[in-house]
């Protein structure tokens, strides 16, 4: 029961899922798509650069992902 001051209501929600642990890894996982992998690495590295460079890297990844998804739609 919500708001049970004595804690006697059963826990109907079950156990809470564990949060994924943060990796110390600064490079993204590789996908096998050479062009996309290079763009993702550039995006990860751009996090230490100017805002404009981060936006440019993010837009490049976005365009590549849109293209890959478009390719799937035509397959």
Secondary structure, DSSP 8 states (H G I E B T S, - for coil): -TT-TT--S--TT-S--------S--S----S-HHHHHHHHHHHHHTTS-HHHHHHHHHHHHHHHHHHHHHHHH-
